[in-house]
Amino acid sequence: MKIDFDAESRDFNGKWYTDLKAWKVEVTELGTSEKDGNDHPSDFSSTDEDDVLPF
């Protein structure tokens, strides 16, 4: 796959937040590929109750 994206970081109350926005996704090769067992994205949710997001 080929993915074109924009990355933007900003500071809010001493913490940094990063946005990644994909604006173009292309499949570059169709065919057989080996599966690595990572079909599902990882859960990156925060468990820290003190985190306050600006959005």
Rosetta constraint file for C-alpha pairs under 8 A:
AtomPair CA 1 CA 25 HARMONIC 7.07 0.50
AtomPair CA 1 CA 26 HARMONIC 5.58 0.50
AtomPair CA 1 CA 27 HARMONIC 4.50 0.50
AtomPair CA 1 CA 28 HARMONIC 5.13 0.50
AtomPair CA 1 CA 29 HARMONIC 7.31 0.50
AtomPair CA 2 CA 25 HARMONIC 5.83 0.50
AtomPair CA 2 CA 26 HARMONIC 5.05 0.50
AtomPair CA 2 CA 27 HARMONIC 6.37 0.50
AtomPair CA 2 CA 28 HARMONIC 6.40 0.50
AtomPair CA 3 CA 22 HARMONIC 6.69 0.50
AtomPair CA 3 CA 23 HARMONIC 7.75 0.50
AtomPair CA 3 CA 24 HARMONIC 5.78 0.50
AtomPair CA 3 CA 25 HARMONIC 4.55 0.50
AtomPair CA 3 CA 26 HARMONIC 6.38 0.50
AtomPair CA 4 CA 22 HARMONIC 5.85 0.50
AtomPair CA 4 CA 23 HARMONIC 5.99 0.50
AtomPair CA 4 CA 24 HARMONIC 5.12 0.50
AtomPair CA 4 CA 25 HARMONIC 6.49 0.50
AtomPair CA 5 CA 20 HARMONIC 6.57 0.50
AtomPair CA 5 CA 21 HARMONIC 5.32 0.50
AtomPair CA 5 CA 22 HARMONIC 4.08 0.50
AtomPair CA 5 CA 23 HARMONIC 5.59 0.50
AtomPair CA 5 CA 24 HARMONIC 7.02 0.50
AtomPair CA 6 CA 19 HARMONIC 7.99 0.50
AtomPair CA 6 CA 20 HARMONIC 5.74 0.50
AtomPair CA 6 CA 21 HARMONIC 5.26 0.50
AtomPair CA 6 CA 22 HARMONIC 6.51 0.50
AtomPair CA 6 CA 23 HARMONIC 7.71 0.50
AtomPair CA 7 CA 18 HARMONIC 6.97 0.50
AtomPair CA 7 CA 19 HARMONIC 5.72 0.50
AtomPair CA 7 CA 20 HARMONIC 4.63 0.50
AtomPair CA 7 CA 21 HARMONIC 6.56 0.50
AtomPair CA 8 CA 18 HARMONIC 5.57 0.50
AtomPair CA 8 CA 19 HARMONIC 5.20 0.50
AtomPair CA 8 CA 20 HARMONIC 6.62 0.50
AtomPair CA 9 CA 16 HARMONIC 6.67 0.50
AtomPair CA 9 CA 17 HARMONIC 5.52 0.50
AtomPair CA 9 CA 18 HARMONIC 4.19 0.50
AtomPair CA 9 CA 19 HARMONIC 6.29 0.50
AtomPair CA 10 CA 16 HARMONIC 5.57 0.50
AtomPair CA 10 CA 17 HARMONIC 5.46 0.50
AtomPair CA 10 CA 18 HARMONIC 6.54 0.50
AtomPair CA 11 CA 15 HARMONIC 5.51 0.50
AtomPair CA 11 CA 16 HARMONIC 4.48 0.50
AtomPair CA 11 CA 17 HARMONIC 6.38 0.50
AtomPair CA 12 CA 16 HARMONIC 6.31 0.50
AtomPair CA 12 CA 17 HARMONIC 7.52 0.50
AtomPair CA 12 CA 54 HARMONIC 7.17 0.50
AtomPair CA 46 CA 51 HARMONIC 7.83 0.50
